[in-house]
Amino acid sequence: MTQNAIYRARRALTGTELASILASIAAARTIGDILDAAITTVFTALLGPLGESLAGFGPDRRLDPGEFAIPATQWTAICEAAMARADALGGRMAIALELVNQMPATYDEPAAPVPDSPPPDQRPYEHVLTVSREAADVICAASRHCADLAACFGEDSREYREAAGSWQHHLSQVFSMAFGPQTRVSRDGDLSLLVSTESGFTYGVIFHREPRRCTHNGCTAVIDDDGTARTARPGAPACPSGQHILSYPLDAPHPGSWSFHS
């Protein structure tokens, strides 16, 4: 909300209140308990001075988190504690989305009390990553594809930088423990991966090739690898002579990038 918004409660949590919230989070044993510890204790603290409690809310009277605000530094401390606790259960990403939706709004108050140190690392000691041989082939092929783009277009080219940057980013995320300490990677195409995590969340790291287009002014043709030109719909503008100017050569490696799909 904006600074001009009217809140039912807009204040800093006291040091005692914040310590109680963090202790409840630390004692939680399931993802649901962690979320409940964070949300329930925060709103219990904010509603108390209003003479209200969470028991007064339900299907007929919904609690609107946007009607309440705490300092941004305290919001961050609570969320970091909850996500650190969720790391032990492989639920960081799931709980992060819920916190964004259910926590109060924020405002700036640099003097608000916050913990003296960040929450401890609660991730399991090991991450067991199982990669099928077909997936290993995909990883090697993707690295070669990036190298081929560099050789064809240059290391400073947009084509290489977009492909290599997106591949490195998404491959590194496979090693993240945000979804739990066990991950299985399988093939999902010549240059794409399917990632299954212990938390039950499955996602794809998918390569999207850039269409080869005609760059002639007004032409909408897309050119296939065999040189066949086509338009998205019959009658769409195209070069009358058929002498298309290709955005990249027929024998060049396909530019493109990798993206996350859930």
N, C-alpha and C positions, 0 to 999 in steps of 0.2 A: 504493500500500500504506500501511498505518498505520505509525506510528512504532514499534510493537512488533513489526513484521514482522522475520523473520530473513533477511538477505541473504547471498548468497555473497560479494559485494563491495559495500561502501557507503563511498565515499570521494570526495573532491574530486580532480579531475584536476589535475595540476601545470600551471604556466604553459607549460612546454615541450610537454606532451602536448596541451594545448588549442590551442596555436599550430600544432602539426602537423596536428591535425584540421581546423582552419580553412583551412590551406594546401591540404590535400587537396580540400576542398570547392571552393575557389576555382579549382583546376586542372581540375575536372570539366567535361566537354564535352557530356554528355547527361543527361537526367533520371535514367536508371538509374545513371550514374556518380556523380551528386550523392548519391543515396540510398546507394549503396555506400560512397562516401567518408565520409559521416556515420556510418553504422551500423558499418561494418567497423573504422574507426579507433577509435571509442569502445570497442567491445568488445575489440579487440586490446589497448588500454591497460588495461582492467579485468581481462582474463583473464591477462595476462602475469605479474603477481605471484602468481597461483595456480598457475603452472607449466602453464597450458593455452593453447590457441589455438583460433581458429575452425575450424581444420582437424579438430579432434576432434569436431565436431558435424556432424550430417547427418540423413538420414531416420530412423535408428534412435536418435538422441540429439538431441533438439531443444533449441535454446537458448531459455530462457525469459527474456525481457527483464525481467520483474518480479522476478527474483532478484538484480538489480543495481540500484544507485541512485547517482546523482550529484547535486550541489547543483542546486536549481531554477534558479539564476541561470546556471549553466553549460549546463544543458539548454536554456534559452531562447536563449542566445547561439549554440549550435550549430544549433538549429532555425531561428533567424532568418537565419543565414549561408546555410544550405541553401536556404531559401525565397527569399532575395534572389538567389542564383545561379540558381535555377529561374525567376525572373522573366524572365531573358534568353531563356528557351525557352518561356515561356507555361505553365509547369508548377507554379506555386505551389500551387494547390489539391490537385492530385494528390499532390504530394510531402508536403504537410502531413498528409494522412490517413495516409500510410505512416509518417511519423515518429512520430505519436501511437501507432501500433500496435507499432513496432519499437524505439523508444528505451527506455533504462532508466527505472526509476521515479525519483522525485525526493525530496529532503528539504531542509530549510532549513540553509544554512551561509553567512551573509552575507559572511564573510571569504574565501570561495573566489575564486581569481583569475578574472577575466573580461576580455574585450577592452576597451581604452580607449575605443573608439568603435564605433558601430553599423556594420553592413556597408554598403558603398556601394549606391546605387540602380542596379540593373543592367537596369531595364526599357528596352525600345526607346524611342527619342525620340518616336515618333508612335504613336497608336492610330487605326487606320483603321476607322471605324464606318460600315457601310453599312446604311441603313434604307430598306426598300421603301416605296413611296408608301402602300400599304395599312397598313403598320405605323405610318407617320407619322399616318395618320388615327386609328388606335387610340390613340396617345399623346395626341392632341388630345381624343379622346372620353373617355379616362380622366380627364384634367384637368378637362374639363367636368363629368363625373359627380361628381367630388369637390366642385366648386363648387356643383352642384345639391344635394348632400347638406348642405352648409353653409347654403344658402338655406332648405332645408326644415326641418332639424333644429337648426340653429344651429352656430356654429363651436366652441362648447364641448361639443357633444354627443358621446357615444360613437360614434354612427354616422359622424360626419364625421372624428373624430380617428383611428379605426381604419382607415378607408378611405384618407385622405390620408397618414397615417403609413406604411402598408404600401406605397402606390404610390410615394411619394418614395424610400423605402428601396430597393425593388427596381429602380426606374428608375436610381437612382444606381449600382447594382451593374453595370448594363449597361456603364457607362463604365470599370469596373475592368479592369485589364490582367492580372488573375490567371490568365486562361485564354489569354493571348496578345495580340499587338498588332493582330489583325484579327478583327472581329466583324460578323456579319450578323444583322439583326433583321427578322423577318417577322411577319405577322398570324397569330394563332392563335385568333381569335374576336373578337366585338365589342369586348371590353375586355381581351383577352389577347394576349401576345406569345410568339413562339418565337425563341430566341436561339441561334445557331450560332457556335462559337468556333474559332479557328485550331487549338487543341489537339485538336479533335475532339469536345470535350464540348458537348452540346446540352441546353438546359434551357428550361423554360417559365416565364413570369411570368403566372400564371393568376388571374383574378378569380373569387372564390367568393361568390355572392350569399347573403345571409342569408334563410332561409325566412320567409315571413310566417305567423306562428302565431296561434292564438287564445290569448289570455292569461287566459281564464276558468278558474277553478280546476277542475282535473280534465279539462279538454278537451285532446285531443291533435291536433286538426285543424290542417292546413296549408291556407292559402287561396291559390289561384292568382290571377294578375292579373285574370282575368275574374270573380272573386268566388266561383268554385267551391271548395267545401271538401271535403277528403279526409283520410282517416287512413291511417297507414302500413299497417294491416292491417284486414281486415273485423272489425267488432265492437269496435274500439278505442274508448275513451271519447270522446264528443263532446257538444257542447251539444244537448240534445234539441230545443230550439226552433229551432236553426239560427241564432240571433242571436249570432254570434261577435263577440268583442272583438278587433280586429286589432292586432297588434304594431306595424304601421305601415300607413298608408293605402294604398288601391289605386292612387291616382294619384301616390304618392310615388316618388322615385328609389330603387332597391334599395340598402339598406345591404349591406355586405360588405367583403371585404378581398382583397388580392393576396397570393399565396404562391409560393414557389419550388418547381418540380417538375423532377426530373431523370429 
